[in-house]
Amino acid sequence: MIPAVMPTYARYDIAFDHGEGAYLWDTQGRRFLDFGAGIAVASLGHCHPHLVEAIRDQVGKLMHTSNLYHIPGQERLAERLVANTFADAVFFNNSGGEAVEMGIKMMRRFHYTNGRPERYRVITVTGAFHGRSLACISAGKQEKHLKGFGPEVDGFDQVAYGNLNEMRAAIGPETAGILVEPVQGEGGIRAMPEDYLRALRDIADEFGILLMFDEVQSGVGRTGKLYAYEWAGIAPDILATAKGLGGGFPLGATMATERVASTMTAGSHGTTYGGNPLAMAAGNAVLDVVLAPGFMENVETSAKRFKDGLDRLVARYPRLLAETRGKGLMLGLQCRITNGDLVSKLMEHGLLSVPAGDNVVRFVPPLIITPTEVDEALKILETSLSELKRDAA
Ligand SMILES: *Cc1c(COP(=O)(O)O)cnc(C)c1O
């Protein structure tokens, strides 16, 4: 008989009971160092006192009113995102997929409003992941996500990641824009070179199309900047953010420049839950912490310590590991063994990580991790790799 919970996930045989900071405790009382953070979601770690208090205060006051009315928390969070990014306006939704899909709609709407309704196609790159809605799986074009869900939603083309000639050649009279992750997450923790991102900006400008970044995973301080695009010194026209933004509360946002956002007139898009007072309390509390002076420096310090340690492990275990990848606290180890074997071994020793594409083990720890916790993770990695090496011998 089918279990009551639909069998869409191959779950690890473990359930967690509570958490604190970078640690989780399972239902048997075992402690784990959480370098997965619920897939880059628990940006402040588990049960951060400021986030807990903000949500607790709001839940006892008002949870939901709908977007029929003004929501002061939305205005506050939007103004803060506008003040700290390229964006002039923000729309709040509940998840990464929704944030991306709205961005795609906005690309079409922008050209429609500007008298070019034939421009509706969006170009993505290989290794992309943009979410699980019909449009998002059609954008990502990964066989394993599309299988059995055809036909694909029309309007997406894909070119090889890193190949600018292919990108230029793919742009036609129907192209609306380009959509990429500045650091690919699910695809295998690939940080796009800054000159590649700058070239995409130039190409978009040259052809009069839009550039959208999917920073659902790389955003909200994950790479040591509020958003990863900042490293490249350019800005997109549209950006999708989610995962870390609510620190565990489901919250996404689509941000855009005025010329794009102004085409989204009243009635053109909507959501029942998106941006409700409870979600806004969470988002504002996360920004209180992430935007505080010194926070990003801390991310960079921990990231460097961790990256250096991972590089040492790659040098030490060349038969097990191929390379270190990523940026900031979004790091990956590309394996020569099966990535899932390393993830399981690390879990046995009390360290949580997340598998990613291209045989990568992904580390996306809470942004509040300390040097001591980084060292603890590296020690568990060392122990696990030495055991795997012995087993392989
Ligand atoms: C997780 C993710 C999504 C989808 O987010 P959901 O909240 O699962 O809908 C989209 N894009 C990227 C880059 C992601 O990492």
The ligand as a MOL file (V3000), in Angstrom:
LIG
                    3D

  0  0  0     0  0            999 V3000
M  V30 BEGIN CTAB
M  V30 COUNTS 15 15 0 0 0
M  V30 BEGIN ATOM
M  V30 1 C 15.5980 25.7820 -4.7800 0
M  V30 2 C 15.6930 26.5410 -6.0480 0
M  V30 3 C 14.5520 26.8860 -6.7900 0
M  V30 4 C 13.1670 26.4230 -6.4080 0
M  V30 5 O 12.7740 26.8750 -5.1760 0
M  V30 6 P 11.4790 26.2260 -4.4600 0
M  V30 7 O 11.3190 27.0440 -3.2210 0
M  V30 8 O 11.8090 24.7930 -4.2110 0
M  V30 9 O 10.3490 26.3920 -5.4000 0
M  V30 10 C 14.7200 27.6670 -7.9220 0
M  V30 11 N 15.9460 28.0780 -8.3120 0
M  V30 12 C 17.0610 27.7590 -7.6330 0
M  V30 13 C 18.3760 28.2780 -8.1030 0
M  V30 14 C 16.9800 26.9760 -6.4840 0
M  V30 15 O 18.0920 26.6420 -5.8250 0
M  V30 END ATOM
M  V30 BEGIN BOND
M  V30 1 1 1 2
M  V30 2 1 2 3
M  V30 3 2 2 14
M  V30 4 1 3 4
M  V30 5 2 3 10
M  V30 6 1 4 5
M  V30 7 1 5 6
M  V30 8 2 6 7
M  V30 9 1 6 8
M  V30 10 1 6 9
M  V30 11 1 10 11
M  V30 12 2 11 12
M  V30 13 1 12 13
M  V30 14 1 12 14
M  V30 15 1 14 15
M  V30 END BOND
M  V30 END CTAB
M  END
